[in-house]
Amino acid sequence: MAHILAIGIATLDIINVVERFPAEDSEMRALSQYRQRGGNATNTLVVLSQLGHQCTWGGVWVEEPDGRLILEDLAQYGIDTSACCIANHGKMPTSYITLNRHNGSRTIVHYRDLEEYPYQAFQQLNLNLFDWLHFEGRNVDDTRICLQHAREHYPQLPISVELEKPRPQLEQLLPFVDVLLCSRAYALSHGCQDARSFLELFNVVAPQAHIVCTWGEQGATAISREGVYYHAPAIPPPHVIDTVGAGDTFNAAFIDAQLKQNSLADSLNYACQLAGQKCEHMGLKLHLSR
């Protein structure tokens, strides 16, 4: 079992399940609606916890009903929140998700009115307690300083960064990481039409890292620090039920496999397998097998 610290956000997800995605300027009745905790960093920790790891979340939350719901959910998975900051104002970020029951796709409208996790909180943490650091690629100025701090004072501590959404100046984070976990959307924002061309581009600027790029139904491709390419096909279930959190599940599985010193090829295959398993169930309480 490893102890993993993830820095990022938690959200309240309000999910409307519909028969098919609605046309613009139309009205549709939802088949069902439910609320759950979301957010990339905490989703990844929830999966890692189920894989047997000790997990700590570093983020910001507000003492209000949505904040309490999020903490209660994390407590169910044994996730430590002592590294968090409590904001004096604002609201927990909210994602309004339309989930298409026909094919499991999800469309998200996100609202945020909350400060980001600051470097001042991160530098107070004793990173000797952790075996792996994971960051969402966001809040670039503070995240860059956090990464520099970790590299300077804890050079042997593995660091992964998720690059999911295109954001200004994210490339400033690249020199400090061991593993980059990148999405198709992020690759497309750099003008790359396939995973391999993106990996070729980023291997030049982050040669010290294993770089992974997921591409939906085309699976995932990676380039190692040695410049060797690997590919794993997607493993979709017979019936896709819910894709919310599939990328976070992939990231958790990849980190788990790397912590267990699996090869890059095996790590990719396992991550695709677990992400596919997640898509046949609602939520992140997975039926885990390996």
Helices and strands as residue ranges (DSSP letters): E 3-7, E 11-18, E 32-38, H 40-50, E 54-58, E 60-62, H 65-76, E 85-87, E 91-100, E 106-113, H 119-122, G 127-129, E 132-136, H 140-153, E 159-163, G 170-176, E 179-182, H 184-189, H 195-205, E 210-214, G 216-218, E 220-223, E 229-232, H 246-259, H 264-278
